């Protein structure tokens, strides 16, 4: 990966020598409202939130899709994007509605905000060394924006100098998780490229039937969950190549877990090295806990369709309380054991159980109490892997890169697939003193590369 990084830098210097090295600026030049191409029928106007969605945060989940092709002119791209989004919204009709408190969505076809923006950088200039603040300019609003109190989806098309486009979306966690974002984007792309969603599959709205809503009508109708933004928190991107992950999986295998998954192996290594850095800085070896997001679609029996729309995510917790539990193989085992326990004992209690609201609330309260007590080193892992995000082709080729703007929250780790099959990217958020130790950890850098450039945009100059 180091040779690839040098290669990218040299090409960038050769082709873009005149480009300023100052940080990119993105300016909004137009804003439009996109409504469904056909009105939502009266019998679908009232959409109930499920229990999981009621208890989820009132924030947006963001993603940015980068395309280096300049096959179409800017005006043609915009027209095509708006028309296909309108047609897509007829199938994803709740997204064009408005939240009504913490209970339901009024599917009133109010529409989706669509922003047109221009960046003062070339696409290759930005992808030579992606950075979080730049990614955040390419989404239409802040993750914790007050707009999350009512709106479900916002989109932004940002055009770069010398061609290239970034499509950034913010989708409310009150109706969608990373899987849902991926489905919506692939559906929009299919409608743009082929005029049909048949190859992707049509959305299934069944979450409220499986997880009936609780009595939260007296709750603050729009609680915006403020992320714990820490002034000295540093966010950095690291990439694990496919071959590095295979080596890591072999190293982390044991008699208890003979074949660790990619996410298990990468999560365990990050956990181990972050834990080591935290304990070195604090001088106090506290028990360590990770809360790991998991897709409930795959855990219920029978499994839900991957086209199920909703915030179908929950968290399982794994602990490492003693010093001898910090070995990589043991951490993988702790993650696997916690995941299996969650699937076998926790998930079945949520379906068709009138006590499900209390179970979930107690589950969340326990995690909150752990964090508040200060007695644990607590890390949160969120994975957007295995959602085929690189299949999102709007008619001008597959994405050059898919970026997931991380919330700059201390001890938050966000994982997602690389374009190269089998690889994983991760945004790591740690206190600046801990990050200094973490990114120099010899065991970590044996497998991970710090913020490598995205090679593909440079290939056309060869």
N, C-alpha and C positions, 0 to 999 in steps of 0.2 A: 504493500500500500504506500510506502514511502516514495518508491520510484514513480508511482502514478501521481502522487502529490507534486513531485518535482516537475514531472511532465506537464501537468496542468498549469503550474506557475509559469513555466517558460512559454507555453502557448499563449497564456493570458498576457504576458509582457510583450510578446511579439505582435499580437493582433490588436491589443487594446492599450497600447503604450500611452495614448493621449487621454485616456479616461481618468478622471479624478479618483483618488483613493479615499475621498471623503465618504461618509456613510450615505447610503441611498435615501433619497426622498421620494415619497409617493404622494401625489396630489389627486384628490377627487375632482373630476371635471364634469360629471353628470350623475344624476340620480333618477331612477325610474321605479315605478311600481308595476310588478308583473302579476297578473291575475290568471286563474285557471282558464283554459281555452273554452271550457264548457262549465256552466254554473253547477254548483254542488246541489244535488237533490235535497228537498226538504227533510226527508227521513234520515239524512246523514249529517244534518247541521249540528247535532249535539254529540260531541265525542267525549266519552268519559276517560279520565286518567286512571291508570291502574294503581294499585297500592305501591308498587316499586317506583312509579313515576311521581306519585304524591310525596314520597319520602326522599326523592332525589333533589339535588341542588337546583336552584333557579339560576343557572348559568348556561353559557353557550359552549358547545364542543366545536373547536375550529379545525379546519384542514385547508391546505393550499396545494393545488395541482399545477405543476409547471410544464409548459409545452414550448419546445424550441422551434417548431415548424412555423414557417411564415407562408403557408400555402394559400391562405386567404387574406384579403385586405381587411384592415381593422373594422371598417364599416360593415363588411359582409359577416365577419366573425360575430360582431355584436348583434346584428339582426338575427343570425342563426341561433345564437345563444338564448336570446330573449324569446323567440318563437318556440323553440324546443322546451324551454323552461315552463312556458305557459301550458304547453301540451302535457308536460310531465306532472304539473300541479293538479291536473284533472284526476290523476290517479293517486297522488299524494295530497289530497284535498285538505287534511287538517293543517298542513304547513302554511296554507294561505289564510288561515283563521287567526283567532286571537285567544290567548289564555283567559279563562274566567276564574280567577283565584287559584286555589289549589285543588280544584274539583274537575274541571272540564275545559274543553276547547270549543269556542263558538266558531264553527266552520262557515264563516260568513263571506268568504272570498275577498277579504280586505286586501290580500295580495302580499307579495314578497318584495322587500327592498332590493333593488339591483343597482350597484354602483359601478360607474366607469371611472377608471383611474389611470394615471400615467406615471411611470417611474423614470427618474433621471439617470438610471444606470442601464447598462446592457444586461440581458439575462445571464450571459456567460460571466460577466463581472460579478454578479451577485452569487452565482452558484460556485464560483471559484473558492469562496470561503463563506458559506451561509452563516448567518448570525440571527439570534432570536429577535432582536429589535426590528430587523428588516422583515422577518416573517410576520411579525405582528402588524406591520403596516399594510400587509397584503390581504388582511381579513377585514370585513366591512365594519366591525365594531369590536370593542373590548370584550373579552370573555365574560367579565362580570358587569357588563353594561346594564344600566337601568332598563334598556330595551328588552332585556330577558324577562321582564315582568309581564310582558304581553305578547311579544312577537316570537315566532317559532323558527323562522329561517331568514337569513340575509345572505346575499351573494355579492361578490366584487370581481370584476374583470380588470386586471391591471396589465397595461401594455408597456413593454420595455423598449428602450432605444434599440434600433437595428433589428427589430422583430422579436417575437416571443411573447407569451402571455402567461399570466398566473391567474388561476381561478381560485379564489378564496371563499369559503363558506363558513358561516356560524349557524349551528343548528342547536335548538334548545334541548337540554338534557331532560326537560319535562316530557319529551316525546321520543327521544332518540339517543342511542349510544353510538360507538364507533362503527359497529356493524350496520346500523341504520344509515349513518352518513355515507358509508361505502355503497350501499344499495341505491340510495337516492342519487348519488353522483353517477354511478354506472347506468342508472335508468335515464337520467338526463342526457348522458353521453350517447346512449343507444338511440334515443329519440332524435338527437341532433344528427347523428351519423347515418341512421337507417330509417328514421321515421316510425320506429316501433320499439316497444320494450319487451317483446316476446322472448328474445334471447337472454334477457336478464331475469325475467319473472316478475309477476305483479305483487305488490305489497299485500301482506296479510295483517289485519288489525284484530288481534285476538287477546291482547294482554289483559284487558279489563275483565274478560271472562275467566282467564286462568288465575289472575291475581286481583280479585274484586277490591274496589277502592274501600279505604277505611273512612271513618267519620272525622274528616279533618276540615269540615266546613268552617269551623271557628278559628282555624289557624290563620295567621297572617296570610292573606291571599297571594302575596307575591314576595316571599322572603328571598332576598338576594343574598346568596352565601358569599361573603367576602373572603377571597383567598388570603391565606396568611403570608402576605408579601413581606419578606424580610429584607431590610435595607442592605445587609451584607451577604445575601444569597447570590450565588453565582450559577448561571445556567450554561452548560457546555454539552456539545454534541459529540458522540463517539459512535464508531461503526465497527461491527463485528462481521467480517467476511464469512462466507459459507465454509471455507476450509478451516478457518480459525474456530468456528463454532463446532465443527466436527471434532477437532482436537480437544476443545473444552468439554464436550459431551463425554468423550472417552476418559478424560481426566476426572470428571465428576461422577462417573458411574461407580456403583457399588453393588454388593449382594442385595441390598434393600431396593435399590433403583438401578436396574441393569441397563436401561435405555432412557436416560433423561431426555426430555423434550428440549428444543432450542430455547424456549422461554424459561424453562426451569433452570437450565445450565447458566444462561446469561444472567438471570435474576439472582441466582445464588452467588455468582462471582461479584456482581455489583454490591449485593448485600454484604458480603464478606469484607470487601475493600472499603466500603463506606463505613461499616462498623469499626474497622480497624482505625480509620482516620478519625472518626468521632471520639473513640476511646483515647487516642493519643492526644488529641487537643484538650479534651475535658479532664484527662487524668483519672477518670472514674469509670470503671468497667460496669456500666449498667446492663441489665437484661435488654435484649434487642428484639424488636417485633417488626414484621412487615405485614401490611395489609395489601393483598394482591387482588386486583379486579379480575373477575371471571365472567364469561359469557354464559348466562343461564340457559340459553337455547339448547346448548349441547349437554346440559346436565340433567334436565328433566326427562322423565320417561312417559311416553315416547318423546324423542327430541322434537323441538319446535322447528318449523321451516326456517331456513336462513333468511327468508324474505319477511319474517315477522318484524313489524315495526314497533319500536318501544325502547324504553330504557331498561333493557333486560340484562342488567349487570348488578352483581353484588360483590362482596369482598370476603375472602377467607384470610385468616391470620395465622402466621407461623412464628414461632418463638425460638430464640437461642439464649438460654438463660445462663449457661455455664461456659467457661472458657473452652472446654474440650468440644463444645458443640459448634465452634466456629470453623471447623474443617469444611472444605468445599463439599465433600461427599455427604457430610452430615446435614449441611444446609439444604442441599437438594432433597434429601430424605425428609426433612422437616416441611419443606414446601409441598412435596408430593403427599405426605401424610395429611397435612392440613387441607389440601384440595380434595382428597378422597373423603375425609371426614365431613367436609362441607357438603359434598355431593350426596353422600349416603345418609347423613343424619339431619342436615339443616334444610336443604332444598325441599325434601318431601313434606316438611312441616308447613311450607308456604302455600301449597296448592290445595284449595278447597278447605282450608282451616280457618274458622272464625277468629282464632287467636293469632293469626299471622301478623296483624299489625303490631301486637305486643312483642312478638318474637323478634321482628325486624327492629323495632324501636330499642329493645333491650340490647340487641346485637350492636347497634350503632352507638348506644349510650356507653357500652363497655369500652369500645374503641375510644370514644371521646374522653372518658374518665382516665384511660391509660395515658393519653396525650397530655391532659391537663395536670396529671399527678407529677409529671417530671421525673418519674421513677424508671421510665423506659426510654431507650433510643428507638424512635418510631419512624418507619419509612413506608411510603405509599407507592405501589407499583401499578401502572396502568398499561395494558397492552392492546395495540391495534393490529396485531399480527394475524395472518391467515384470512384477511378480508379481500384479497385480490384487488387492491387499490390501483395497481399498475395496469389493470385491464380497462381503465376509464378512458376510452377513445372517443373524442367528439367529432372525429372525421378528419383530424389532422395529425394522427399518430398517437401512440401511447405516451403517457407522461414521461418527461425527462427525469423528474423527481417529484415525490409527494412529501411535503413537509407538514409536520404536526406541531404548531406553535405551542410550546409547553408553558403552562402557568408557572411563573417564577415563585414557586412555593418551596420552602426549605424541605429537603428530604423527599421530594417528589421525583419519581423516575417514570418516563414515558417511552415505551418500546413500540416500534413498528417495523415492518418489513423493508428491506432494501429492494431496489429494482433487480439486482442480481439474486436469483432464487437461492434461498437458504440463508441469507444474511439478515442481520437485525441492526437497526439504528436505535440509539437511545439518547434522550435528553436527560442529563443528570443535573439536579438542583441541590447544591450543598452550600453550607456556610463557607465563605472564602478561605478561611484557614484550613478547613477540612478538604476543600477542593484541591488546594496546593499539594496535600499529601496523597489524595486519591488519584489524581492524574499522573503521579509519578510512581505509583505502586508497581513494582516490577511484575507481579503476578497479573495485574490488570492489563498493563501495556503489552504483555506477551500475546494477548488475544484481541485487544481493541486498538483502533486507530483514532487519534483525536481530530475530529472535524475534517476528514478528507474531502477534496473537491469532487464535484459531480463531473465526471469525465465527458459524457456524451456531447454536450454543447460544443466542445472544442474539436470534435472529430472532423467537422466540415472543412477545417483549414488545412488538413494534411494534403 
